Amino acid sequence: MTEDYREDVCILIPTLNEGATIGQLIEDFNTEGFGNIFVIDGNSSDDTQEIAKNMGARVVAQTGKGKGQAVQDALAMIDDPYVIMIDGDGTYLAKDVHAMLEPLETGRADHVIGNRFADFDPAAFTKLNLIGNKMLNKFFSVIYRKNLVDILSGYRGFTNQAIRELELHETGFEIESEIAVDSMKKEHLVEVVPITYRPRPDEGDTKLNPLTDGFGIGSTIYKMAKFHNPMFYFGIIGAILTFCGILLGIYVVSEWMIGITHIPMTILTALLIISGIQMFIFGMLSDLVVSLHRETMRTLRRQQR
């Protein structure tokens, strides 16, 4: 890397009531030679903003609520060549920033994801969180045919070009999965690097609900599949409809064999099976359209770059 690369880097820290950890995190980045610290705060009720300002960081209160909204607000304000985004809860190490930046600065990647599973303290994940993370990563790899290992990592790096191309809409904790999906859609070069992940300090409270937020993240991964892998998206719907139709059909036939006729259920059985087959056909047609669109956009981006 060049000696002055630190001047081209903005350290973005989304926060919400991180007064117990934000000061040390900013100090650690300063120690590593990074002075351009941008804290986007979710209108904390503690002293997060005051501490960050006193440490020399640029502090902006986000519009609306949610981490996703904070990230969208912040990325629209940043013009630096490189951006490192890190949670402000003290679970990530500032010293890992060099490993995060190296693929960006050398041109190997447009988007870098810090892999928490490479070196994590056993206390950093509850059993439920660890299982949920693994399941969501597997779900992502099946749909998008790419194993990014840790799509929910809060430690990420971007080039300015990648940020300008991202189209983000999620306002909550689904933002990490949306970034991963949109990066795949935009065909960004994504590299995963090992990082250290520590337990949250006792003074810091988690804002993540493993069940409700996990379901929301899974829903985001699935609903975005209709623009990236429509065969999977519509295939699931088709499979459910067809399966329900077959089950109902088995009941109708078994009743008919003993002399009982269910005309309405027979009609419903036919409708479910036909609808399921139509969903499969619609998925195949949509997949063709998406493939053509992807090739067109690939050509346009190649010309623009």
JOPEDA-V647989 format. One line per field, one symbol per residue. phi: phi as a letter, one per 30 degrees, with the letter a starting at -180 (. if undefined). psi: psi as a letter, one per 20 degrees, with the letter a starting at -180 (. if undefined). burial: b if it has 16 or more other C-alpha atoms within 10 Angstrom, else e. A space follows every 50 residues. Layout:
phi=???
psi=???
burial=???
This chain:
phi=.ddcdddcccccbdbahcedbdddddddddddjccdcccccdhecccedd dddddjddbbdddibjddddddedddcccdebbccbdccidccddddddd deddddidbcbccdddddabdeddcdedddddddddddeddddchbccib dcdccbbbddddddddccbdccddddddddddddddhddcbcbdbcbcdd eedccdccceddddddddddedddddccbdddedddddddddddddeddd dddddddcjcccdeddddeddddddddddddddddddddddddddddddd ddddd
psi=qqhjhhijppopopqolkhihhghgggghhhijoinpooopllqibkggg ggghjjqpppprqbqqhghggggghiipjqhqpoppqjjjiqphiihghh hghghijhqhppppohihnqphihprggggggggghhggghggjkpojgm ijpjoqqqrhggghipoqhpibiihghgggghhghilqopqpqprpprqp qhippqipohgghgghghhggghihiigmhhgghhggghgggghggghhg ggghhhijjppngghggggggggggghhggghggghhggggggghghggg hhgh.
burial=eeeeebeebbbbbbbbbbbbbbbbbbbebbeeebbbbbbbbbbeeeebbe bbbebebebbbbeeebbbbbbbbbbeebbebbbbbbbbbbbbbbebbeeb bbbbbeeebbbbbbbbbeebeeebbeeebeebbeebbbbbeebbeeebbb bbbbbbbbbbebbeebebebbbbbbbbbbbbbbbbbebbbbbbebbbbbb eeeeeeeeeeeeebeebbebbbebbbbbbbbbbbbbbbbebbebbbebbe ebeeeeeeeeeeeeebeebbebbebbbbbbbbbbebbeebeeebeeeeee eeeee
